[in-house]
Amino acid sequence: MTVLYQPQYVYLDHAFQKGMGVLCEDGKIKETGTLELLAQKYPEAKREVWDNLVMTAGTVNVHNHCFQSLLRGLSCDRPFLEWRDEALYRFSPRLTREDIYCGAVFAFSEMMKCGVTTVSDFFYMHTYGRESDEMIVKAAQDVGIRLVLARTMYDWDGAPAGYVEDVATATENTRELMKKYNGTGDQMVTVLPAPHSLHAASTEMVLAGHQLAREMGCCYHIHVAEEPFEVEQVMREHDGMTPIEYLDHIGVVDDSMVIVHGVWLKQAEIELLGRKGGKLAYCPSSNMFLADGITNLVDMKKSGVLIGLGTDGACSNNRISVFEEMRMAALLQKASTLNAMCLNYEDAFRMGTEDGGKLLGLPVGEIKAGNYADFVGVRTDVMSMQPISDSGEQILPNLVYSMQPDAIARVVVNGETTMQDGKLLRISELEVLEMVQQTMHSIGA
């Protein structure tokens, strides 16, 4: 079906414009232009009139742990290691296949209501082998969100047994999932290797993840320098080398690398990462919640590091809105540098949309011909989006700095409306909440 969307304003070419339309067909954007021209050119197209709505590309959440939504509120105001033991290590071993599915449906549903249309889920619960991963895929398909499954490769035996695989098993399971979903015509699911970190994946596991990424022509994701203890451990175990220095020493710092967090990096590491084409998944709210510190985005940008925004898991944030992360990213950098202009609302918005799509290697995050038809419709008749002048110049700063979730009225993913008037269309919110309550009872939380 060919659909012509007619919003009040649409974000095209890095500006909100009035009188413009977006023509979509088979889940992709076919053409953009003036409404008058598109209506003349495609008279048979179905009209979707979005009165009092501005259209922007759906946001891209480049780092999440969906099962952690079930653990929200169970360990707050704790240092990282205490938080990990009290929440993750205590409750996650109790999760059944159905519980894993429940957590993913819960997380993806809430994200969609917050305007997320693509999520990269860094998933490391392998209690049931590839069946665990398939629960995440099924949940994404049922909710209608676009999924990048960052399939974690984890072999530190200090973690719950369900997290741990040997190198051969992790490589085989990840490769099989990649073969099943990548490049098969399924536009909605992609799988990437994700060796967890230098403290939870051996050097052999990191090398295997990197090799798999090069073999399959994709990126790999890895937590790097989130906490000081990780930096100290790496330096102690590897002749004084810092995390990026050691990763470069073993040959895995290149344009296939996406580091997560990157809080405790030296200037030389930042420059090395940028020089070799590395990317950053930045999670400002989680870094604040866990008292991790503040990533140096200003120097990251100067060094050419591509940056996308992630929420991290919902028990270390505890919200999962990328619009929220845009605001947090900009404000946190201003506070840390004492420079109001170091990272502006345009930078933050791009990180949460267009640059997130580039980081994941997907044609998402920008409204242009050839990209997937993933949009968000935001109400202009709510207080948090006002005032708006006729030129529309206030829309973008209002989206980043003042918008409240009740302004998000519609979501379209792959050309399908998945939320309308604030209500999910593919799945019953009441049933999701009932499922969550049953799961929490069953795991004794």
Phi and psi in degrees as a GROMACS rama.xvg file:
@    title "Ramachandran Plot"
@    xaxis  label "Phi"
@    yaxis  label "Psi"
@TYPE xy
-98.2507  125.541  THR-2
-124.479  133.243  VAL-3
-107.819  112.997  LEU-4
-87.8682  135.431  TYR-5
-126.299  80.4519  GLN-6
-82.9491  168.367  PRO-7
-64.8878  -46.8188  GLN-8
-136.263  152.026  TYR-9
-135.575  141.194  VAL-10
-85.5176  102.49  TYR-11
-127.858  138.253  LEU-12
52.1791  40.556  ASP-13
65.7031  33.516  HIS-14
-157.581  146.873  ALA-15
-80.4219  127.212  PHE-16
-124.046  145.637  GLN-17
-100.739  151.445  LYS-18
76.6561  16.2002  GLY-19
-109.862  155.463  MET-20
-129.479  164.812  GLY-21
-129.897  119.665  VAL-22
-100.942  126.973  LEU-23
-124.731  149.297  CYS-24
-154.405  132.734  GLU-25
53.2268  41.7597  ASP-26
80.4119  4.64962  GLY-27
-128.315  159.665  LYS-28
-81.6416  121.921  ILE-29
-91.5834  -38.4604  LYS-30
-163.751  149.736  GLU-31
-125.327  156.203  THR-32
166.95  -169.043  GLY-33
-68.2248  146.852  THR-34
-58.5629  -38.9647  LEU-35
-61.4591  -46.6215  GLU-36
-67.5724  -44.3454  LEU-37
-66.0496  -37.1848  LEU-38
-65.1384  -37.96  ALA-39
-70.0348  -39.6864  GLN-40
-74.9581  -31.8719  LYS-41
-127.955  68.4072  TYR-42
-64.7843  -21.4492  PRO-43
-83.8754  -9.20715  GLU-44
-66.1566  141.004  ALA-45
-70.3547  135.342  LYS-46
-92.583  131.157  ARG-47
-117.091  101.36  GLU-48
-91.804  120.502  VAL-49
-107.093  77.8121  TRP-50
-66.2816  139.504  ASP-51
57.8541  25.076  ASN-52
-126.112  137.899  LEU-53
-99.9793  143.681  VAL-54
-106.245  129.47  MET-55
-134.013  159.522  THR-56
-59.3131  146.08  ALA-57
-61.5553  149.593  GLY-58
-78.2108  156.5  THR-59
-118.774  114.272  VAL-60
-94.0156  104.065  ASN-61
-85.5583  -2.47722  VAL-62
-157.597  119.937  HIS-63
-151.234  159.609  ASN-64
-127.056  98.7945  HIS-65
-62.9295  -36.6895  CYS-66
-63.8495  -22.3815  PHE-67
-68.6138  -14.2996  GLN-68
-59.823  -31.4548  SER-69
-70.2937  -17.2387  LEU-70
-103.927  7.25414  LEU-71
-59.5596  131.811  ARG-72
84.9915  -1.76135  GLY-73
-88.1194  -18.4231  LEU-74
-151.045  92.8946  SER-75
-115.398  154.483  CYS-76
58.9366  43.9417  ASP-77
-126.953  151.16  ARG-78
-61.0429  159.52  PRO-79
-50.9356  -52.1636  PHE-80
-67.9418  -35.3457  LEU-81
-67.4343  -43.5616  GLU-82
-58.3204  -45.5773  TRP-83
-60.3638  -44.9891  ARG-84
-71.314  -40.8367  ASP-85
-71.6365  -34.3514  GLU-86
-103.396  -67.6685  ALA-87
-63.7925  -56.6692  LEU-88
-71.9852  -25.0717  TYR-89
-77.5271  -45.0534  ARG-90
-101.98  -31.2474  PHE-91
-62.2187  -32.6745  SER-92
-63.822  -15.4544  PRO-93
-85.7046  -7.33989  ARG-94
-78.2403  128.425  LEU-95
-83.72  177.1  THR-96
-55.845  -44.8293  ARG-97
-65.0126  -35.9766  GLU-98
-67.1499  -39.882  ASP-99
-60.9423  -44.5962  ILE-100
-60.7334  -43.8697  TYR-101
-58.8445  -47.2124  CYS-102
-60.7696  -39.4362  GLY-103
-69.5632  -43.5659  ALA-104
-60.6921  -43.2565  VAL-105
-59.5886  -51.0756  PHE-106
-62.5778  -48.0705  ALA-107
-68.4024  -33.7683  PHE-108
-65.939  -45.684  SER-109
-64.2761  -41.8039  GLU-110
-57.7268  -45.7838  MET-111
-61.0911  -39.2435  MET-112
-65.9881  -18.4419  LYS-113
-96.8352  5.45444  CYS-114
92.5322  12.5241  GLY-115
-84.4614  127.28  VAL-116
-112.41  -18.6009  THR-117
-132.957  135.05  THR-118
-134.123  136.984  VAL-119
-99.5559  113.326  SER-120
-103.017  116.137  ASP-121
-86.303  95.9746  PHE-122
-111.435  123.49  PHE-123
-128.469  18.8119  TYR-124
-97.3553  99.4964  MET-125
-111.059  31.0859  HIS-126
-54.2966  -36.3642  THR-127
-111.745  27.2364  TYR-128
62.0229  -140.85  GLY-129
-67.9445  -17.3389  ARG-130
-62.4752  -34.7495  GLU-131
-60.8213  -46.6808  SER-132
-62.7035  -39.0547  ASP-133
-64.8074  -26.4988  GLU-134
-65.0649  -36.4822  MET-135
-68.802  -43.152  ILE-136
-61.3491  -44.9965  VAL-137
-61.8242  -41.3321  LYS-138
-61.9107  -45.0299  ALA-139
-61.8693  -41.5777  ALA-140
-65.2323  -38.821  GLN-141
-69.3855  -36.7859  ASP-142
-79.2858  -32.4431  VAL-143
97.0629  18.3032  GLY-144
-92.9084  151.109  ILE-145
-81.4488  130.656  ARG-146
-118.934  131.287  LEU-147
-111.078  111.252  VAL-148
-88.6334  105.461  LEU-149
-83.6688  91.3785  ALA-150
-76.9185  111.067  ARG-151
-75.4592  139.664  THR-152
-113.359  114.377  MET-153
-141.462  120.79  TYR-154
-134.871  20.1617  ASP-155
-79.8248  120.928  TRP-156
-79.1967  3.33186  ASP-157
-82.7824  -8.06107  GLY-158
-91.4194  167.205  ALA-159
-53.2438  144.572  PRO-160
-57.11  -32.346  ALA-161
-67.6422  -15.4507  GLY-162
-82.3355  -24.2016  TYR-163
-96.2275  133.416  VAL-164
-135.204  153.421  GLU-165
-76.719  169.861  ASP-166
-60.6614  -44.0048  VAL-167
-64.215  -43.2164  ALA-168
-66.9803  -44.1904  THR-169
-61.7807  -42.2297  ALA-170
-65.3284  -45.4154  THR-171
-63.1934  -47.2859  GLU-172
-63.3727  -41.647  ASN-173
-67.7956  -43.9733  THR-174
-61.1643  -42.7907  ARG-175
-62.7759  -40.4879  GLU-176
-66.7401  -38.5154  LEU-177
-63.6405  -42.2366  MET-178
-62.6738  -36.432  LYS-179
-70.6062  -39.188  LYS-180
-109.456  -26.5529  TYR-181
-85.9937  132.353  ASN-182
67.4146  23.1859  GLY-183
-104.292  5.58951  THR-184
96.0929  -13.2222  GLY-185
-78.3229  106.789  ASP-186
-76.5464  -9.80552  GLN-187
-99.6861  -13.7073  MET-188
-134.068  129.292  VAL-189
-132.878  146.492  THR-190
-121.294  134.981  VAL-191
-127.634  150.529  LEU-192
-77.1515  145.77  PRO-193
-144.944  78.9477  ALA-194
-57.8161  127.101  PRO-195
-58.1165  -53.7194  HIS-196
-178.031  171.517  SER-197
-73.8178  -13.7073  LEU-198
-98.658  -9.32276  HIS-199
-126.146  -1.89966  ALA-200
-132.328  133.144  ALA-201
-67.8217  164.736  SER-202
-55.8413  -40.1828  THR-203
-62.7521  -37.3305  GLU-204
-70.0584  -41.1929  MET-205
-61.8472  -44.379  VAL-206
-62.2624  -38.8062  LEU-207
-65.6387  -40.5895  ALA-208
-65.0398  -42.8702  GLY-209
-63.6279  -44.5945  HIS-210
-62.0265  -40.1044  GLN-211
-63.7246  -39.9938  LEU-212
-62.8028  -44.713  ALA-213
-65.4875  -39.8402  ARG-214
-63.2992  -40.8086  GLU-215
-95.7703  -0.679722  MET-216
70.8249  44.6281  GLY-217
-142.391  -177.794  CYS-218
-88.9086  165.505  CYS-219
-126.039  150.643  TYR-220
-112.496  144.482  HIS-221
-154.468  133.176  ILE-222
-66.9519  131.96  HIS-223
-138.745  127.581  VAL-224
51.9007  45.5102  ALA-225
-74.3574  -38.8448  GLU-226
-127.895  151.425  GLU-227
-57.7393  -32.9149  PRO-228
-62.5366  -32.2203  PHE-229
-66.9379  -43.784  GLU-230
-61.7074  -44.9298  VAL-231
-62.8499  -40.8558  GLU-232
-65.0534  -45.5324  GLN-233
-61.9232  -44.6855  VAL-234
-64.4534  -36.7435  MET-235
-68.2968  -37.2316  ARG-236
-89.7722  -15.6608  GLU-237
-131.801  52.8431  HIS-238
54.8644  39.631  ASP-239
80.6865  2.54134  GLY-240
-75.7015  140.34  MET-241
-80.5457  170.396  THR-242
-54.1726  -52.1365  PRO-243
-67.0755  -35.874  ILE-244
-60.9186  -44.6942  GLU-245
-68.137  -43.2539  TYR-246
-61.3093  -36.4051  LEU-247
-69.7537  -36.9689  ASP-248
-58.7958  -36.6511  HIS-249
-91.6893  2.36433  ILE-250
86.6845  27.1087  GLY-251
-115.132  5.50945  VAL-252
-90.6928  106.775  VAL-253
-160.328  -167.217  ASP-254
-76.3304  1.40189  ASP-255
-94.7219  -3.09141  SER-256
-88.9432  130.188  MET-257
-121.024  110.202  VAL-258
-89.5327  147.099  ILE-259
-107.049  130.521  VAL-260
84.1198  -73.7327  HIS-261
57.3674  38.4472  GLY-262
-72.3501  -46.4079  VAL-263
-105.546  63.0106  TRP-264
-109.327  140.974  LEU-265
-76.3724  162.31  LYS-266
-56.5964  -41.9528  GLN-267
-63.4627  -34.5788  ALA-268
-67.8969  -41.6018  GLU-269
-60.6175  -45.0684  ILE-270
-65.6019  -39.4132  GLU-271
-63.0128  -44.2117  LEU-272
-59.4037  -46.0373  LEU-273
-65.7638  -41.6335  GLY-274
-62.63  -34.0228  ARG-275
-95.2848  6.30032  LYS-276
85.3106  15.3767  GLY-277
-69.4716  161.669  GLY-278
-128.543  163.245  LYS-279
-128.428  128.883  LEU-280
-97.6231  108.329  ALA-281
-102.027  130.121  TYR-282
-125.184  76.8169  CYS-283
-61.8991  -42.727  PRO-284
-66.1366  -41.2717  SER-285
-64.0632  -41.6905  SER-286
-60.8575  -35.6296  ASN-287
-72.2502  -45.2665  MET-288
-58.8724  -40.7716  PHE-289
-93.8793  7.56364  LEU-290
56.384  39.1593  ALA-291
-72.8213  -35.4411  ASP-292
123.513  -167.316  GLY-293
-123.981  119.808  ILE-294
-68.3295  141.5  THR-295
-84.8672  81.4173  ASN-296
-68.6094  -32.87  LEU-297
-60.0359  -49.3611  VAL-298
-73.2927  -29.9903  ASP-299
-59.0466  -48.6789  MET-300
-62.3119  -44.1019  LYS-301
-60.8249  -32.3334  LYS-302
-84.9898  -1.49717  SER-303
87.2789  16.1826  GLY-304
-76.9078  125.56  VAL-305
-75.0553  132.061  LEU-306
-122.779  127.576  ILE-307
-117.487  162.69  GLY-308
-106.323  136.733  LEU-309
-127.751  157.777  GLY-310
-92.3417  -21.7553  THR-311
64.4194  -174.417  ASP-312
-72.3134  157.355  GLY-313
-78.4887  5.59425  ALA-314
-108.578  9.62522  CYS-315
-135.579  38.2315  SER-316
-144.205  -63.9547  ASN-317
-113.305  20.6762  ASN-318
-100.508  159.077  ARG-319
-131.215  55.9543  ILE-320
-116.154  126.382  SER-321
-73.986  -30.0552  VAL-322
-58.6363  -39.8883  PHE-323
-62.8389  -40.3652  GLU-324
-67.2884  -31.1376  GLU-325
-58.6815  -50.4803  MET-326
-60.7786  -46.3124  ARG-327
-63.2586  -41.935  MET-328
-59.6605  -48.7723  ALA-329
-65.6504  -46.1737  ALA-330
-68.3869  -39.2658  LEU-331
-65.6405  -40.2077  LEU-332
-67.2431  -38.6245  GLN-333
-61.7775  -43.8778  LYS-334
-66.7993  -38.2177  ALA-335
-77.1788  -28.2885  SER-336
-100.694  -12.3571  THR-337
57.5769  34.044  LEU-338
-131.789  109.018  ASN-339
-65.4112  -20.6178  ALA-340
-103.801  7.21027  MET-341
-68.1943  -30.8093  CYS-342
-149.794  112.22  LEU-343
-97.7495  178.644  ASN-344
-65.6075  -29.8121  TYR-345
-67.5072  -41.9228  GLU-346
-59.3023  -48.5857  ASP-347
-63.7178  -41.9408  ALA-348
-63.7168  -42.1672  PHE-349
-63.9054  -38.6955  ARG-350
-61.7273  -36.9218  MET-351
-84.0294  -3.56927  GLY-352
-131.563  -89.3446  THR-353
-58.8736  -48.4546  GLU-354
-70.2205  -30.3004  ASP-355
-62.9419  -40.4477  GLY-356
-63.0042  -43.3716  GLY-357
-63.0562  -41.0534  LYS-358
-60.6229  -38.5582  LEU-359
-86.571  -5.87386  LEU-360
72.3403  30.8436  GLY-361
-121.13  146.822  LEU-362
-79.6624  67.959  PRO-363
-136.015  169.026  VAL-364
90.4436  0.0418839  GLY-365
-149.833  137.927  GLU-366
-87.8446  99.6002  ILE-367
-157.054  157.722  LYS-368
-57.5645  134.415  ALA-369
97.8469  -20.5135  GLY-370
-80.0771  161.323  ASN-371
-66.4033  148.189  TYR-372
-82.9947  76.6976  ALA-373
-118.203  111.079  ASP-374
-133.05  163.079  PHE-375
-129.256  136.352  VAL-376
-106.507  120.185  GLY-377
-111.803  131.481  VAL-378
-70.7711  138.818  ARG-379
-98.8826  -8.66841  THR-380
-96.6101  35.607  ASP-381
-124.064  153.883  VAL-382
-60.8822  -38.6385  MET-383
-68.538  -15.2541  SER-384
-101.584  0.454286  MET-385
-103.953  156.915  GLN-386
-85.2167  157.745  PRO-387
-130.303  121.629  ILE-388
-80.033  167.674  SER-389
-61.1078  -29.7052  ASP-390
-70.8944  -21.3948  SER-391
80.4615  9.46387  GLY-392
-68.6011  -18.0164  GLU-393
-87.3673  -10.0408  GLN-394
-61.7563  -49.1036  ILE-395
-65.2052  -48.9411  LEU-396
-61.037  -33.6134  PRO-397
-67.3393  -38.3928  ASN-398
-59.3082  -43.4736  LEU-399
-79.828  -40.1938  VAL-400
-103.836  -22.8877  TYR-401
-128.59  -18.1083  SER-402
-60.0684  136.425  MET-403
-102.409  156.052  GLN-404
-57.8695  -26.139  PRO-405
-67.0402  -10.3084  ASP-406
-78.8902  -18.4002  ALA-407
-81.5342  109.908  ILE-408
-104.127  -36.0714  ALA-409
-136.526  149.057  ARG-410
-136.211  134.365  VAL-411
-123.571  128.555  VAL-412
-127.232  125.138  VAL-413
57.1777  33.2724  ASN-414
83.0304  -0.302134  GLY-415
-107.927  131.383  GLU-416
-72.6652  117.506  THR-417
-107.017  -15.1434  THR-418
-145.93  135.52  MET-419
-141.256  136.177  GLN-420
52.1729  36.2865  ASP-421
78.4442  5.38551  GLY-422
-114.981  132.212  LYS-423
-67.4684  140.891  LEU-424
-102.684  -24.5662  LEU-425
-88.4472  -20.4343  ARG-426
-146.494  145.831  ILE-427
-81.4059  120.5  SER-428
-62.1462  -37.672  GLU-429
-61.6163  -43.1792  LEU-430
-65.384  -37.1423  GLU-431
-62.5497  -45.8852  VAL-432
-66.2483  -36.7888  LEU-433
-65.9002  -39.8773  GLU-434
-61.9698  -41.5087  MET-435
-62.1673  -44.878  VAL-436
-62.3237  -40.0474  GLN-437
-64.0377  -41.1556  GLN-438
-64.2465  -44.4369  THR-439
-62.3949  -36.324  MET-440
-66.0687  -42.0152  HIS-441
-69.1363  -30.1507  SER-442
-92.7211  -0.523802  ILE-443
75.5893  28.3527  GLY-444
